[in-house]
Amino acid sequence: MQIARFLVAGIFTVLIALSVAQAQPYPTKTIRIILPFAGGSDTVGRLIATQLSASLGQQVVPDPRVGASGNIGFLAGARSPADGYTLMMGAVPVLTNPLLNPKVGFDGIRDFSPVALLATIPNVVIVHPSVPAKNMRELIRLARSSPGKVAYGSGGFGSANHLAAELIQSATKVKFTHVPYKSATFGIAGALSGEVDMVIVVISSAVSYVQSGKMRALTILDDKRNASIPDVQTSAEAGIPGLIAVNWYAILVPTGTPRPIIDRLNADSVKGMSTPDMRERFTKLGGAVHTGTPEQTAEFLRAEYTRWSKVIREANIKTE
């Protein structure tokens, strides 16, 4: 009888503890945000971590997990508890890496839930001044007249600028020669030296070279012109609609994270990105701040997945 009373008392204590825990508002402890890359992704992640720390009332700590083209960080995020205490800084490779190599161990759509699209920065096609093309139409004409003559540099097989070039080839039915480098920075150096004719890079990396005359910008791979180089046409204005290739940054969480937590993180992310300081920072980078819902972020990611899966499939791109 006494044992039964102890059991009942123990169960009652556990139930009380659970109800108290459930009643505690999120968050109650430190949150980490996994940063799978150096560079822009790391910068954006640290900026939003500072904003979220202030609004959530708990420290949001950057957790760099760099390596294997982002796969180390993405896999760590996918395997984390779905409790709102692990965030992931998502970028294009979280969707494309599993398409390039199904053995990476995660799926960008299946294993993550979108919280908020934070910002986008478009890519731009730039060429060495010696290339006899003043705009995108002339470049396409040149490539069609001499298949393989136009060489472009990239950050390696499966990199964002490699995929962007494949997108152009698929849409226009031309053939470029791909010269992979160790990184996009080396690809830019190759274009500056004339080793390759063309490179596709994020606009913030191209502006100084374009303004100095060291490189010529042919088109913005976005649906609107960019204030950083306002005279450069969009691909649609050049007669090639649908050529959209932007670098994007989004907060993701492991699938199964409770919806109230996602909603709280979304609201605080939107608040953080809406400050004049954040808007100014991204404007200077040639980018734009986004302040949508989780559903709008999911719609954006599905469109990106559809775009790049088609490019990867048609070009038969695979990585190890």
VENNOR-V97570 format. One record per backbone hydrogen bond with DSSP energy under -0.5 kcal/mol. NH is the residue of the N-H (numbers start at 0). CO is the residue of the C=O. If there is no record, write none. Layout:
[[NH;CO] [NH;CO]]
This chain:
[[4;0] [5;1] [6;2] [7;3] [8;4] [9;5] [10;6] [11;7] [12;8] [13;9] [14;10] [15;11] [16;12] [17;13] [18;14] [19;15] [20;16] [21;17] [22;18] [23;19] [23;20] [30;58] [31;84] [32;60] [33;31] [33;86] [34;62] [35;33] [40;37] [42;38] [43;39] [44;40] [45;41] [46;42] [47;43] [48;44] [49;45] [50;46] [51;47] [52;48] [53;49] [54;50] [55;51] [56;52] [60;30] [60;58] [61;59] [62;32] [64;34] [66;35] [69;66] [70;67] [71;66] [72;64] [73;69] [74;70] [75;71] [76;72] [77;73] [78;74] [79;76] [82;80] [86;31] [87;251] [88;33] [89;87] [89;249] [93;90] [94;91] [95;91] [96;92] [98;94] [99;95] [100;96] [103;100] [104;101] [110;106] [112;252] [114;250] [115;250] [117;115] [117;248] [118;248] [119;287] [120;246] [121;285] [122;244] [123;200] [124;218] [125;123] [125;198] [126;215] [127;196] [128;213] [130;127] [132;130] [135;217] [138;134] [139;135] [140;136] [141;137] [142;138] [143;139] [144;140] [145;141] [147;174] [148;145] [150;148] [151;176] [152;197] [153;178] [158;155] [162;158] [163;159] [164;160] [165;161] [166;162] [167;163] [168;164] [169;165] [170;166] [171;167] [172;168] [173;168] [176;149] [177;175] [178;151] [179;177] [180;153] [186;182] [187;183] [188;184] [189;185] [190;186] [191;187] [192;188] [193;189] [193;190] [194;189] [195;189] [196;150] [197;150] [198;125] [199;152] [200;123] [200;198] [202;121] [204;201] [205;201] [205;202] [206;202] [209;205] [210;206] [211;207] [212;208] [212;209] [213;208] [214;208] [215;126] [217;124] [218;124] [219;232] [220;122] [221;219] [228;225] [229;226] [231;228] [234;219] [234;221] [237;233] [238;235] [239;234] [242;239] [243;241] [244;220] [244;242] [246;120] [247;245] [248;118] [249;89] [250;115] [251;87] [251;249] [252;112] [253;85] [254;110] [256;253] [260;257] [261;257] [262;258] [263;259] [264;260] [265;261] [266;262] [267;263] [268;264] [269;265] [270;266] [271;267] [272;268] [273;269] [274;271] [278;274] [279;275] [280;276] [281;277] [282;278] [283;279] [284;280] [285;282] [286;281] [287;119] [289;117] [296;292] [297;293] [298;294] [299;295] [300;296] [301;297] [302;298] [303;299] [304;300] [305;301] [306;302] [307;303] [308;304] [309;305] [310;306] [311;307] [312;308] [313;309] [314;310] [315;311] [316;311] [318;99]]
